[in-house]
Amino acid sequence: MDDIDQSKVYFVCNTCSFVFQADPNFIPIKCPQCGSEDTVRT
């Protein structure tokens, strides 16, 4: 558990269902797979 970056949280893309980690301080959160901004925090 020590290797998890605490500043990053998991998001899921509503367009392609890709789950990824991102820093919630950066808005908007873009999906790294399809580039959509339609993402939600999990």
N, C-alpha and C positions, 0 to 999 in steps of 0.2 A: 504493500500500500504506500510505501514511501516514494515511489516513482510517479505518483499521480500529481499533476500540477493543480494545486488547490484554486488557482485563479481561473481555471477553465472548467466549464460545465458541459454536459451533454445536450445537444440539440438534435431534433429530427426534422428533416425536410418534408413539407407537405406535398411537394411536387413529385419527388422521386423516392421518398421514404428512406433516404440515406441518413444514418445516424453518425454524428461526428462531434468532436470536442471543439469548443470555441470560447474565447474570452468574452463574457457577457458585457464588458465595458465598451466593446466596439459595436456600434450600431450603424447600419443594419447588419444583422448576422446573415452572411451569404453562404449557401451550400457550396462546399468545395467540389462537389461532383457535377451539379448541373447549373450552378450560378444563381439559383432562385433565392429571393429574399423571403419567401414564404416558409419561414422556419419557426419552430416552437421549442421552448426549453423542456427537457424531459426530467 
